[in-house]
């Protein structure tokens, strides 16, 4: 059976800071900075070079220059929305470009820092970005795990699971689905086993922890179709 601690996904103990900047001095300075606090780093002179070599299995963040030859930092950020697997971004810029900063932050960047940067400020933002990446990965892993378990359920079991999560009792579910309470209890036992939880309370907590509670039929009030009688 699953416990709350079991829902935590293990990560590599050392996160990686991906540094993408066409200025070698900046790459070197950021690399030395992050290594001084025990973080790993990978440096790239272009956004395309980063994309060609990036391993999405690595936890970390992206320290990204705004203006570079070829693909710009903002263009790479846009790709992160379509690819969906790039880490959180901390932007660096050699200019006080307020419109670009606003655009980057609205698109989800952790921060937009002007060069020359404060080492302390950059480190703080890097740690924030890594924490965000780890949280995002936990959410994605939990969603995949919940979807995998839910896929084992029959249509009837999914109906009953939705109602269990809403807090309905076996008698209430039986009335809504026009089946006997004993049948509900039999399905309930199978649901808890397949979902790897001990009771409906744990099941509800598992569903509530999902980042987007629109999975399957779970966590949404059943429609009229979903409560029509069907073979038990």
Helices and strands as residue ranges (DSSP letters): G 5-7, E 16-20, H 24-35, E 40-44, H 47-53, E 60-65, H 73-83, E 89-93, H 98-106, E 111-114, H 119-150, H 155-165, H 170-177, H 181-195, H 200-208, G 225-227
